[in-house]
Amino acid sequence: MSNCRHVRRQQSDDFRCKRCKMMVGPVVYGGHNRNHCPFCLWSRHVDGRVPGDRASTCGSMMMPIGVFVRPKGEHTIVHRCLGCEFERHNRIAADDFFDRVLALPPVAARGLVPAASTRREPAA
């Protein structure tokens, strides 16, 4: 048995993004735990099966690979772990850079019927 203890961080702790190095604070509106950087949209694989549990032992970076819109119009980012290839759907937060969310490629959500795309088309 290992003598290492997993120290659970408080969900509202500030942190420095490992990708873009920006300081990230708690969610101001639209969620209970911060699971990705609002500036670059990258995440870390810190949660296990339950969002917010901080139970993962992987800890690798999670790349935003796409976005889909839930039936009620809520944008959701899909992240893929670069270490173990685990995928997680994350709701956007009110302070996310929405232009970066819209720049992600649209993806189909498993088990959901994607709403009509709200992505802006390039000007002709």
C-alpha positions as CSV (number, residue, x, y, z in Angstrom):
1,M,0.0,0.0,0.0
2,S,1.3,3.4,-0.9
3,N,2.1,6.1,1.7
4,C,1.0,8.8,-0.8
5,R,-2.2,10.6,0.1
6,H,-4.3,12.2,-2.6
7,V,-4.9,15.7,-1.3
8,R,-8.3,17.0,-2.6
9,R,-8.2,20.6,-3.7
10,Q,-11.2,22.7,-2.8
11,Q,-13.4,23.1,-5.9
12,S,-13.3,26.9,-5.6
13,D,-9.5,27.2,-5.4
14,D,-7.8,29.5,-7.9
15,F,-5.3,27.8,-10.2
16,R,-2.8,28.6,-12.9
17,C,-3.7,27.0,-16.3
18,K,-1.0,24.5,-17.3
19,R,-1.6,25.4,-21.0
20,C,-1.8,29.2,-21.3
21,K,-0.4,30.1,-17.8
22,M,-3.4,32.4,-17.0
23,M,-4.7,32.6,-13.4
24,V,-8.2,31.1,-13.2
25,G,-10.7,31.8,-10.4
26,P,-13.9,30.0,-9.4
27,V,-16.9,29.9,-11.6
28,V,-18.8,33.1,-11.2
29,Y,-22.1,31.8,-12.7
30,G,-23.3,28.7,-14.4
31,G,-21.7,25.9,-12.4
32,H,-20.4,24.6,-9.1
33,N,-16.8,23.6,-10.0
34,R,-14.3,24.9,-12.5
35,N,-13.2,22.2,-14.9
36,H,-11.5,24.1,-17.7
37,C,-9.6,27.3,-18.3
38,P,-12.0,30.1,-19.6
39,F,-9.2,31.6,-21.7
40,C,-7.8,28.6,-23.7
41,L,-10.6,26.1,-22.8
42,W,-8.1,23.3,-21.9
43,S,-8.6,21.2,-18.9
44,R,-6.8,18.7,-16.7
45,H,-7.9,15.1,-16.0
46,V,-8.6,15.6,-12.3
47,D,-12.1,14.2,-12.0
48,G,-13.0,10.5,-11.9
49,R,-16.4,9.3,-13.0
50,V,-18.3,12.0,-11.1
51,P,-17.8,15.6,-12.2
52,G,-16.2,17.6,-9.4
53,D,-15.0,14.5,-7.4
54,R,-11.3,15.3,-8.1
55,A,-10.7,11.5,-7.9
56,S,-8.7,10.9,-11.1
57,T,-5.1,9.7,-10.7
58,C,-4.2,10.6,-14.4
59,G,-3.7,14.3,-14.2
60,S,-2.8,14.7,-17.9
61,M,-3.9,17.7,-20.0
62,M,-7.3,17.5,-21.7
63,M,-7.6,19.1,-25.1
64,P,-10.9,20.7,-26.2
65,I,-11.8,18.7,-29.3
66,G,-15.2,19.9,-30.2
67,V,-18.5,21.5,-29.1
68,F,-22.2,20.5,-29.3
69,V,-25.4,22.3,-28.3
70,R,-27.8,20.5,-26.0
71,P,-31.5,20.4,-26.9
72,K,-32.2,23.4,-24.6
73,G,-29.4,25.5,-26.3
74,E,-26.6,24.9,-23.8
75,H,-23.1,24.8,-25.4
76,T,-21.0,21.9,-24.2
77,I,-17.3,21.4,-24.8
78,V,-15.9,17.9,-25.4
79,H,-12.4,17.3,-23.9
80,R,-10.1,14.4,-24.6
81,C,-7.3,13.4,-22.2
82,L,-3.9,13.4,-23.8
83,G,-2.7,10.7,-21.3
84,C,-5.5,8.1,-21.3
85,E,-7.9,9.3,-24.0
86,F,-10.8,9.6,-21.6
87,E,-13.5,12.0,-22.9
88,R,-15.7,14.2,-20.9
89,H,-18.5,16.7,-21.7
90,N,-18.2,20.0,-19.9
91,R,-20.8,22.8,-19.8
92,I,-19.4,26.1,-20.7
93,A,-19.2,28.7,-17.9
94,A,-20.5,32.3,-18.1
95,D,-17.0,33.7,-18.2
96,D,-15.6,31.4,-21.0
97,F,-14.3,33.1,-24.1
98,F,-17.3,32.3,-26.2
99,D,-15.5,33.1,-29.5
100,R,-13.1,30.3,-28.7
101,V,-16.0,28.0,-27.9
102,L,-17.6,28.8,-31.3
103,A,-14.2,28.2,-33.0
104,L,-14.2,24.5,-31.9
105,P,-15.5,22.0,-34.5
106,P,-19.0,20.8,-34.0
107,V,-19.3,17.2,-32.8
108,A,-22.2,14.9,-32.1
109,A,-23.1,14.2,-28.5
110,R,-23.4,10.6,-27.5
111,G,-27.0,9.9,-26.5
112,L,-28.2,13.4,-27.4
113,V,-29.8,14.8,-30.5
114,P,-27.7,17.9,-31.2
115,A,-29.6,21.1,-31.6
116,A,-29.2,23.2,-34.8
117,S,-25.8,24.7,-35.1
118,T,-25.4,28.2,-33.7
119,R,-21.9,28.6,-35.2
120,R,-21.3,31.7,-37.2
121,E,-20.6,31.1,-40.9
122,P,-17.7,33.0,-42.5
123,A,-18.6,36.1,-44.4
124,A,-18.7,35.5,-48.2
